[in-house]
Amino acid sequence: MNDASAPPPSERPAPGGGWAQGLRDRTFSGLLMGVVAFAVLRQGDIAFATLVAAGAAVLAWEWARLCSGGRFGAIGIATGAVFLGAVALAFADRVDLALGICFAGAATVAILARTQRRAIGPAWAALGIFYLGPALVALIWLRGHGEDGERLVLWLLVTVVVTDTGAFFAGRLIGGPRLAPRISPKKTWAGLGGAVAGTCLLGFVYRALDPGAPSGPVLALAGAAIACVAQLGDLAESWVKRHFGAKDSSQLIPGHGGLLDRVDGLVAAAIFLSVFQVATQGRWLDFSG
C-alpha cells in the first residue's frame, strides 16, 4: 500500500555523498550568481532592468514547462511577453500600467489556455503571471530610486541569500520538526530559526559596513520579516512543484535546479518590501542617510 504522506521519489534524498556534492554545486552557483547580480546592480538602472528582463524570460519558460509537462508553446510565449512588457513599463516609471498589464495578461493567457489542448490549465496560466509578474515590477521599482534604490536592493539581495544559507545549514545540522511536511518535507522549524537569526545578525553587520543604512535594530527587524516572507515564498514554489510532481523548475543551474528554485524567496520578499516601502513612505528603510 502506498503512503500518501510520503514524498515523491524526486524529493527523497539521494544515497551516499549527495549532500556534499549538492553543497559544492550550490555554493559555486550561488557565488557566481551573486557576483553577476552585484556587478549588474552597480552598473545602473538600464543594466539592472536588462538582467530582470532576462530573468523574466527564463521564468516564463520554466513556469510554462513546469505546469504543462515540459511543453512551452503559445502560453509560455504569451507569459513571457506579459513579463517583458511589465518590466519595460516599470522601467519607464509606469508601475500602474505595469501592474495593469499583469492583470490583463493573466486574463488573456487564461482564455488562451482554454483553447489549447493538453496544455497548462487556465487557472495555472493566470497564477503564473499573478505570482511572478508583480515581483518583477517590484524589483524595478525598488531599484529605480537612484543610489538609495541601489543600496536598498543590494540589502534585499544579501538578506535573501543569508535567509537561504541560514535555513539550509540550520535545517541540515539541527533538523527537528518539519515546517510544512505535506508541502516540503525537507524544511524545518530549525531552518526557519536559522534564517531569522542569520538575518538579524546581518542587520547589525550591515549597518557597521554601511553607516548610511538604517540602524542595526531596524535592519534586524526588517531582515527577520524578510526571512519569514522569503521562506513562505520558498514553500509556495515547493507546493507548485509538488502539485506537478517535479523536483525542480528546470535543470538550468547546478545545485539549484532552475532559476525559479533560486529566486522563489526573492519573489515574495520583493513584493513584501515594495508594499512595505509604499505603506511607510520609505521612512523606516531609508538608505539615504
DORO-391720 format. One line per 3 residues: number of its first residue (from 1); their letters; for each residue x, y, z of N, C-alpha, C. Coordinates in steps of 0.001 Angstrom, whole numbers. Layout:
// residues N
NUM = a = X Y Z X Y Z X Y Z ~ ...
//
This chain:
// residues 289
1 = mnd = 856 -1199 0 0 0 0 889 1245 0 ~ 535 2214 -824 1312 3438 -902 995 4353 268 ~ 2006 5039 769 1823 6023 1840 1594 7382 1205
4 = asa = 366 7901 1316 31 9168 657 816 10328 1203 ~ 1339 10190 2427 2077 11298 3035 3554 11280 2684 ~ 4019 10203 2050 5440 10106 1730 5775 11017 563
7 = ppp = 6985 11604 566 7361 12469 -540 7570 11669 -1807 ~ 7336 12260 -2986 7567 11558 -4233 9042 11215 -4373 ~ 9386 10230 -5238 10780 9813 -5370 11719 10957 -5685
10 = ser = 11247 11944 -6451 12116 13051 -6835 12526 13908 -5652 ~ 11790 13821 -4509 12098 14653 -3362 12827 13878 -2262 ~ 13044 12566 -2452 13731 11790 -1441 15238 11978 -1584
13 = pap = 15960 12046 -489 17393 12275 -571 18109 11152 -1297 ~ 19089 11535 -2104 19863 10547 -2828 20838 9868 -1882 ~ 21092 8549 -2110 22007 7846 -1229 23443 8287 -1433
16 = ggg = 24232 8225 -342 25654 8470 -423 26004 9884 -739 ~ 26961 10533 -596 27573 11811 -829 26791 12867 -1522 ~ 25441 12724 -1641 24681 13740 -2338 24704 15072 -1641
19 = waq = 24754 15060 -302 24725 16320 457 25959 17153 160 ~ 27158 16521 203 28400 17264 -29 28476 17777 -1460 ~ 28105 16920 -2417 28133 17351 -3807 27141 18469 -4044
22 = glr = 25944 18339 -3459 24940 19393 -3611 25401 20704 -3008 ~ 26099 20608 -1860 26605 21812 -1219 27654 22497 -2084 ~ 28545 21715 -2680 29564 22295 -3560 28923 22994 -4756
25 = drt = 27992 22297 -5401 27317 22897 -6563 26549 24147 -6158 ~ 25856 24050 -5023 25046 25169 -4540 25928 26377 -4224 ~ 27061 26135 -3574 27957 27230 -3216 28534 27903 -4446
28 = fsg = 29028 27108 -5383 29625 27675 -6598 28601 28468 -7402 ~ 27435 27865 -7631 26398 28547 -8414 25922 29809 -7706 ~ 25754 29711 -6373 25291 30870 -5615 26276 32016 -5664
31 = llm = 27578 31711 -5518 28597 32757 -5580 28644 33396 -6959 ~ 28564 32572 -8004 28607 33100 -9370 27427 34018 -9636 ~ 26236 33573 -9261 25053 34407 -9479 25116 35678 -8648
34 = gvv = 25649 35571 -7419 25762 36749 -6570 26704 37781 -7150 ~ 27839 37331 -7675 28801 38252 -8280 28192 38944 -9499 ~ 27505 38176 -10334 26875 38758 -11525 25816 39783 -11125
37 = afa = 24960 39416 -10154 23898 40328 -9730 24473 41609 -9148 ~ 25533 41490 -8325 26155 42670 -7725 26767 43557 -8798 ~ 27471 42960 -9755 28107 43738 -10812 27073 44483 -11650
40 = vlr = 25994 43800 -11980 24959 44434 -12802 24244 45530 -12016 ~ 23976 45269 -10740 23308 46262 -9899 24107 47558 -9851 ~ 25420 47444 -9821 26283 48616 -9747 26346 49386 -11055
43 = qgd = 25923 48772 -12153 26030 49407 -13462 24884 50377 -13757 ~ 23860 50390 -12933 22781 51350 -13121 21453 50728 -13495 ~ 20455 51598 -13686 19075 51158 -13923 18932 50307 -15172
46 = iaf = 19567 50729 -16269 19383 50029 -17538 19927 48608 -17451 ~ 21129 48468 -16898 21724 47137 -16774 20876 46247 -15875 ~ 20379 46812 -14765 19570 46014 -13849 18251 45604 -14502
49 = atl = 17618 46527 -15211 16365 46197 -15893 16590 45126 -16953 ~ 17740 45181 -17631 18062 44158 -18626 18209 42796 -17975 ~ 18868 42751 -16809 19008 41495 -16078 17648 40960 -15647
52 = vaa = 16789 41837 -15136 15448 41411 -14723 14652 40912 -15922 ~ 14789 41576 -17058 14079 41145 -18265 14549 39763 -18709 ~ 15868 39529 -18642 16391 38209 -18997 15850 37149 -18032
55 = gaa = 15829 37488 -16750 15263 36568 -15773 13790 36316 -16012 ~ 13064 37356 -16435 11636 37219 -16709 11384 36212 -17830 ~ 12223 36263 -18866 12072 35325 -19975 12306 33885 -19510
58 = vla = 13322 33702 -18667 13606 32366 -18153 12470 31874 -17258 ~ 11950 32755 -16415 10857 32366 -15522 9605 31977 -16307 ~ 9322 32701 -17388 8169 32355 -18223 8348 30967 -18825
61 = wew = 9558 30688 -19278 9867 29376 -19853 9721 28278 -18805 ~ 10263 28511 -17614 10190 27496 -16566 8757 27269 -16098 ~ 8007 28357 -15917 6638 28197 -15413 5779 27416 -16404
64 = arl = 5878 27764 -17687 5071 27079 -18696 5432 25599 -18763 ~ 6709 25289 -18724 7140 23891 -18800 6763 23124 -17527 ~ 6901 23776 -16384 6576 23130 -15111 5112 22729 -15054
67 = csg = 4259 23599 -15536 2812 23396 -15397 2179 22687 -16589 ~ 2973 22348 -17600 2381 21713 -18784 3186 20503 -19237 ~ 3831 19838 -18294 4519 18600 -18629 5719 18775 -19529
70 = grf = 6434 19885 -19408 7657 20084 -20180 7468 20833 -21479 ~ 6229 21227 -21802 5986 21969 -23049 6040 23469 -22780 ~ 6380 24216 -23807 6428 25681 -23696 5240 26270 -24441
73 = gai = 5276 26314 -25735 4119 26650 -26547 3656 28086 -26478 ~ 2445 28307 -26980 1888 29656 -27106 1674 30308 -25743 ~ 1282 29530 -24754 1029 30107 -23432 2333 30610 -22812
76 = gia = 3401 29851 -22968 4695 30297 -22473 5159 31564 -23165 ~ 4953 31637 -24466 5335 32833 -25219 4522 34039 -24745 ~ 3219 33833 -24553 2365 34931 -24095 2756 35374 -22689
79 = tga = 3081 34425 -21838 3514 34766 -20473 4796 35582 -20510 ~ 5744 35165 -21337 6987 35908 -21471 6756 37317 -21985 ~ 5834 37466 -22950 5534 38791 -23492 4936 39707 -22419
82 = vfl = 4070 39144 -21570 3488 39936 -20479 4570 40370 -19506 ~ 5441 39453 -19130 6525 39777 -18200 7424 40884 -18756 ~ 7822 40740 -20011 8722 41731 -20609 8027 43080 -20740
85 = gav = 6745 43068 -21068 6000 44325 -21134 5903 44993 -19773 ~ 5680 44195 -18736 5592 44745 -17379 6934 45336 -16942 ~ 8026 44660 -17270 9355 45170 -16921 9620 46492 -17639
88 = ala = 9282 46556 -18926 9516 47778 -19696 8708 48949 -19141 ~ 7459 48708 -18791 6618 49778 -18248 7104 50209 -16865 ~ 7528 49260 -16053 8062 49612 -14731 9330 50439 -14877
91 = fad = 10171 50085 -15835 11396 50848 -16069 11082 52267 -16539 ~ 9972 52411 -17268 9533 53732 -17720 8791 54496 -16628 ~ 8830 53976 -15407 8208 54600 -14239 6692 54629 -14359
94 = rvd = 6119 53627 -15014 4662 53488 -15101 4269 52186 -14407 ~ 4449 52174 -13100 4139 50986 -12318 2657 50647 -12417 ~ 1819 51675 -12502 383 51428 -12616 58 50618 -13873
97 = lal = 661 51023 -15001 431 50289 -16246 1097 48918 -16216 ~ 2252 48833 -15557 2948 47552 -15456 2092 46526 -14710 ~ 1494 46950 -13594 615 46050 -12861 -664 45779 -13650
100 = gic = -1117 46794 -14363 -2305 46619 -15197 -2106 45569 -16281 ~ -916 45573 -16889 -664 44581 -17940 -563 43182 -17354 ~ -162 43098 -16092 -146 41787 -15428 -1562 41253 -15254
103 = fag = -2476 42101 -14802 -3869 41670 -14638 -4499 41311 -15983 ~ -4285 42190 -16969 -4840 41919 -18299 -4192 40682 -18908 ~ -2888 40538 -18702 -2189 39380 -19244 -2644 38083 -18616
106 = aat = -2934 38114 -17316 -3421 36908 -16651 -4743 36459 -17251 ~ -5630 37409 -17500 -6917 37066 -18116 -6723 36540 -19532 ~ -5789 37155 -20268 -5553 36754 -21655 -5009 35340 -21754
109 = vai = -3998 35019 -20931 -3423 33674 -21020 -4404 32627 -20501 ~ -5268 33012 -19563 -6287 32067 -19094 -7244 31711 -20233 ~ -7643 32727 -20996 -8512 32478 -22149 -7782 31648 -23196
112 = lar = -6512 32002 -23442 -5710 31251 -24413 -5563 29800 -23991 ~ -5382 29582 -22691 -5212 28219 -22194 -6445 27369 -22456 ~ -7599 27986 -22442 -8834 27231 -22688 -8911 26722 -24123
115 = tqr = -8191 27380 -25022 -8237 26982 -26436 -7159 25964 -26782 ~ -6243 25717 -25848 -5116 24824 -26116 -5427 23422 -25606 ~ -5120 22433 -26404 -5286 21050 -25966 -4023 20570 -25280
118 = rai = -4195 19821 -24217 -3102 19214 -23454 -2047 20245 -23055 ~ -2485 21429 -22705 -1555 22482 -22271 -1838 22823 -20825 ~ -1220 23864 -20348 -1414 24321 -18986 -2863 24739 -18763
121 = gpa = -3409 24435 -17595 -4780 24814 -17289 -4932 26315 -17145 ~ -6115 26856 -17405 -6333 28306 -17332 -5958 28907 -15981 ~ -6315 28223 -14901 -6010 28766 -13575 -4508 28847 -13342
124 = waa = -3776 27824 -13749 -2326 27826 -13567 -1645 28841 -14483 ~ -2177 29012 -15678 -1625 30011 -16589 -1738 31405 -15979 ~ -2912 31709 -15436 -3121 33020 -14817 -2310 33163 -13539
127 = lgi = -2221 32094 -12747 -1487 32154 -11485 -18 32491 -11703 ~ 565 31974 -12778 1966 32263 -13056 2232 33749 -13196 ~ 1322 34459 -13822 1501 35905 -14003 1236 36643 -12702
130 = fyl = 189 36254 -11976 -81 36879 -10676 1064 36629 -9690 ~ 1679 35462 -9793 2718 35041 -8861 4049 35743 -9133 ~ 4418 35846 -10413 5750 36335 -10760 5774 37760 -11299
133 = gpa = 4723 38163 -12011 4720 39488 -12625 4926 40637 -11647 ~ 4148 40720 -10559 4332 41820 -9606 5713 41853 -8981 ~ 6351 40690 -8819 7695 40664 -8240 8700 41315 -9184
136 = lva = 8556 41076 -10481 9440 41708 -11462 9270 43225 -11432 ~ 8024 43661 -11363 7732 45098 -11286 8308 45687 -10005 ~ 8166 44950 -8897 8656 45435 -7607 10166 45642 -7631
139 = liw = 10891 44706 -8220 12348 44832 -8276 12772 46079 -9057 ~ 12125 46316 -10197 12456 47500 -10994 12106 48766 -10221 ~ 10956 48773 -9556 10537 49968 -8805 11472 50231 -7631
142 = lrg = 11859 49198 -6906 12753 49371 -5768 14107 49917 -6213 ~ 14600 49444 -7348 15905 49894 -7846 15838 51307 -8427 ~ 14655 51727 -8852 14539 52981 -9581 14516 54223 -8723
145 = hge = 15314 54245 -7655 15398 55431 -6801 16854 55856 -6635 ~ 17577 55844 -7749 18959 56301 -7739 19852 55443 -6859 ~ 20818 56085 -6219 21764 55366 -5369 21071 54746 -4161
148 = dge = 20043 55418 -3632 19299 54855 -2499 18639 53537 -2894 ~ 18070 53503 -4095 17446 52279 -4581 18454 51168 -4778 ~ 19618 51514 -5270 20674 50518 -5439 21053 49893 -4101
151 = rlv = 21209 50718 -3092 21605 50212 -1778 20494 49395 -1137 ~ 19242 49807 -1357 18110 49060 -816 18028 47672 -1449 ~ 18156 47607 -2765 18072 46315 -3455 19261 45432 -3082
154 = lwl = 20437 46041 -2922 21590 45255 -2501 21341 44632 -1132 ~ 20796 45423 -197 20467 44873 1122 19450 43746 999 ~ 18446 43925 149 17427 42897 -40 18060 41607 -564
157 = lvt = 18914 41711 -1572 19541 40524 -2154 20405 39802 -1122 ~ 21198 40567 -382 22053 39954 642 21205 39285 1717 ~ 20120 39931 2106 19244 39376 3139 18626 38058 2689
160 = vvv = 18194 37988 1434 17604 36750 922 18651 35643 848 ~ 19864 35999 453 20940 34998 414 21229 34464 1811 ~ 21304 35362 2800 21542 34936 4179 20372 34090 4684
163 = tdt = 19160 34430 4286 17991 33618 4644 18145 32197 4143 ~ 18474 32051 2862 18643 30718 2277 19778 29955 2953 ~ 20885 30656 3195 22051 29997 3794 21769 29569 5230
166 = gaf = 21179 30478 6010 20860 30153 7396 19879 29007 7499 ~ 18860 29008 6633 17870 27936 6651 18493 26608 6238 ~ 19365 26647 5235 19988 25427 4732 20840 24757 5809
169 = fag = 21727 25532 6438 22644 24943 7397 21946 24581 8708 ~ 21069 25445 9198 20364 25123 10441 19469 23912 10251 ~ 18810 23848 9108 17948 22708 8843 18717 21408 8750
172 = rli = 19876 21456 8091 20680 20245 7929 21356 19817 9231 ~ 21884 20784 9970 22678 20463 11154 21820 20189 12384 ~ 20685 20874 12484 19833 20725 13668 18678 19776 13391
175 = ggp = 18035 19958 12264 16900 19105 11924 15713 19386 12824 ~ 15017 18340 13214 13875 18513 14104 12554 18540 13363 ~ 11503 19069 14018 10161 19065 13435 10119 19774 12089
178 = rla = 9299 19231 11202 9155 19794 9863 8257 21024 9897 ~ 8605 21993 9055 7846 23240 8997 6501 23032 8318 ~ 6510 22352 7191 5278 22068 6445 5481 20757 5700
181 = pri = 5395 19626 6407 5774 18333 5819 4972 17935 4590 ~ 3726 18363 4504 2921 17994 3335 3314 18789 2090 ~ 3992 19900 2285 4401 20730 1156 5865 20512 808
184 = spk = 6720 20563 1832 8157 20413 1623 8746 19641 2793 ~ 8995 18347 2620 9439 17509 3744 10828 17842 4263 ~ 11608 18647 3539 12968 18955 3968 13046 20196 4860
187 = ktw = 12050 21047 4817 12123 22308 5565 11695 22098 7014 ~ 12473 22687 7926 12225 22504 9355 12049 23853 10052 ~ 11499 23766 11271 11409 24970 12094 12801 25469 12472
190 = agl = 13738 24553 12626 15117 24958 12908 15679 25766 11747 ~ 15334 25361 10523 15783 26106 9359 15233 27521 9352 ~ 13960 27646 9690 13374 28984 9772 14057 29800 10857
193 = gga = 14331 29173 12002 15033 29877 13074 16415 30314 12645 ~ 17119 29451 11907 18434 29815 11404 18380 30977 10432 ~ 17328 31001 9603 17162 32098 8656 16923 33422 9386
196 = vag = 16051 33393 10383 15746 34611 11142 16970 35080 11927 ~ 17651 34148 12589 18837 34511 13364 19916 35102 12466 ~ 20106 34497 11299 21122 34986 10377 20834 36389 9873
199 = tcl = 19570 36658 9549 19237 37984 9036 19264 39044 10136 ~ 18930 38651 11361 19040 39603 12479 20498 40001 12691 ~ 21379 39013 12689 22803 39298 12833 23299 40146 11667
202 = lgf = 22828 39823 10490 23220 40588 9308 22883 42064 9465 ~ 21735 42368 10083 21326 43761 10232 22375 44610 10914 ~ 22964 44093 11967 23981 44846 12708 25304 44896 11938
205 = vyr = 25647 43798 11276 26871 43781 10473 26742 44747 9293 ~ 25574 44732 8669 25357 45584 7501 25443 47058 7884 ~ 24867 47389 9018 24919 48775 9494 26369 49206 9745
208 = ald = 27174 48305 10292 28576 48622 10555 29348 48857 9252 ~ 28976 48116 8202 29658 48252 6918 29137 49425 6103 ~ 27889 49811 6337 27268 50915 5592 26641 51886 6594
211 = pga = 27409 52875 7057 26891 53813 8061 25676 54611 7585 ~ 25468 54667 6278 24310 55394 5766 23037 54579 5747 ~ 23127 53309 6117 21953 52446 6158 21135 52736 7410
214 = psg = 19908 52248 7492 19125 52380 8725 19853 51736 9902 ~ 19373 51964 11102 20043 51446 12300 20056 49921 12315 ~ 20980 49372 13122 21075 47926 13231 19784 47257 13684
217 = pvl = 19118 47752 14746 17859 47129 15157 16787 47162 14066 ~ 16706 48272 13325 15710 48356 12252 16013 47326 11170 ~ 17279 47234 10766 17651 46254 9748 17451 44829 10256
220 = ala = 17689 44607 11545 17495 43273 12106 16020 42876 12065 ~ 15132 43799 12476 13699 43500 12448 13200 43327 11017 ~ 13644 44221 10129 13224 44119 8733 13757 42837 8114
223 = gaa = 15003 42478 8454 15581 41251 7937 14835 40020 8412 ~ 14420 40012 9680 13653 38891 10201 12329 38742 9457 ~ 11681 39865 9173 10429 39825 8418 10666 39298 7004
226 = iac = 11740 39782 6364 12077 39311 5023 12343 37809 5043 ~ 13050 37340 6085 13359 35914 6187 12082 35077 6229 ~ 11120 35503 7035 9854 34759 7135 9101 34770 5813
229 = vaq = 9052 35931 5171 8339 36046 3899 9033 35220 2818 ~ 10368 35274 2799 11118 34506 1803 10890 33010 1984 ~ 10818 32552 3233 10547 31141 3480 9137 30754 3016
232 = lgd = 8181 31676 3169 6838 31425 2636 6868 31326 1121 ~ 7673 32194 488 7817 32119 -960 8427 30806 -1397 ~ 9394 30322 -630 10011 29028 -909 8977 27911 -802
235 = lae = 8149 27972 240 7110 26954 426 6074 27013 -695 ~ 5758 28220 -1147 4778 28355 -2231 5269 27658 -3494 ~ 6550 27851 -3812 7072 27191 -5012 7147 25684 -4806
238 = swv = 7489 25256 -3585 7520 23825 -3294 6130 23211 -3479 ~ 5108 23950 -3078 3732 23464 -3253 3400 23289 -4732 ~ 3817 24247 -5560 3567 24144 -7001 4294 22927 -7571
241 = krh = 5566 22772 -7225 6335 21639 -7749 5740 20315 -7282 ~ 5330 20267 -6036 4744 19029 -5509 3439 18705 -6225 ~ 2669 19736 -6530 1412 19528 -7251 1650 18872 -8609
244 = fga = 2731 19286 -9275 3020 18760 -10607 4029 17614 -10585 ~ 4419 17159 -9377 5318 16028 -9275 6711 16303 -9792 ~ 7191 17533 -9654 8513 17913 -10152 9455 18181 -8994
247 = kds = 10720 17828 -9169 11717 18123 -8153 12205 19560 -8273 ~ 12439 20021 -9501 12952 21361 -9768 12146 22002 -10885 ~ 12223 23345 -10958 11532 24050 -12043 12225 23825 -13381
250 = sql = 13529 23545 -13353 14306 23133 -14531 15645 22633 -14007 ~ 16561 22310 -14907 17905 21894 -14510 18931 22903 -15020 ~ 18546 24169 -14986 19361 25221 -15577 20603 25533 -14752
253 = ipg = 20494 25487 -13416 21573 25929 -12532 22046 24754 -11675 ~ 23309 24357 -11792 23804 23239 -10976 23645 23514 -9488 ~ 23098 22531 -8779 22923 22666 -7338 21672 23408 -6929
256 = hgg = 21003 24053 -7867 19807 24834 -7545 18590 24399 -8340 ~ 18772 23683 -9433 17662 23334 -10306 17441 24424 -11327 ~ 16341 25147 -11176 16032 26219 -12116 16154 27587 -11475
259 = lld = 15952 28615 -12289 16018 29977 -11764 14925 30213 -10727 ~ 13732 29684 -10977 12641 29863 -10026 12972 29220 -8682 ~ 13697 28107 -8699 14112 27476 -7447 15041 28386 -6657
262 = rvd = 15792 29215 -7343 16740 30094 -6674 16095 31395 -6214 ~ 15117 31904 -6951 14558 33224 -6639 13168 33143 -6031 ~ 12719 31948 -5635 11369 31832 -5073 11203 32696 -3826
265 = glv = 12234 32727 -2970 12166 33596 -1792 12227 35063 -2161 ~ 13053 35402 -3153 13177 36791 -3594 11871 37295 -4185 ~ 11142 36432 -4881 9853 36814 -5471 8913 37341 -4389
268 = aaa = 8762 36587 -3309 7873 37010 -2225 8442 38217 -1489 ~ 9764 38211 -1262 10385 39294 -498 10308 40625 -1232 ~ 10476 40609 -2544 10429 41857 -3319 9042 42490 -3253
271 = ifl = 8011 41667 -3362 6647 42183 -3270 6391 42743 -1876 ~ 6770 41988 -867 6579 42434 515 7301 43753 774 ~ 8554 43851 339 9339 45050 613 8766 46257 -116
274 = svf = 8323 46080 -1339 7760 47218 -2079 6469 47709 -1435 ~ 5619 46786 -983 4383 47180 -299 4723 47896 1011 ~ 5713 47379 1723 6142 47998 2980 6658 49415 2741
277 = qva = 7458 49598 1694 8009 50910 1405 6912 51910 1027 ~ 5932 51451 295 4815 52337 -70 4012 52696 1179 ~ 3733 51686 2015 2915 51914 3207 3589 52857 4195
280 = tqg = 4905 52772 4293 5636 53603 5260 6277 54822 4603 ~ 6048 54974 3294 6648 56067 2520 8180 56072 2642 ~ 8727 54890 2818 10185 54743 2848 10863 55329 4070
283 = rwl = 10106 55632 5112 10703 56298 6280 11534 55334 7135 ~ 11100 54088 7238 11806 53159 8111 13075 52617 7459 ~ 12948 52168 6222 14103 51634 5500 14618 52708 4536
286 = dfs = 15251 53699 5089 15777 54830 4330 17296 54685 4226 ~ 17795 54445 3027 19229 54256 2819 19915 55521 2332 ~ 19309 56663 2562 19899 57919 2107 20705 58627 3199
289 = g = 20814 57989 4377 21491 58636 5498 22996 58764 5317
//
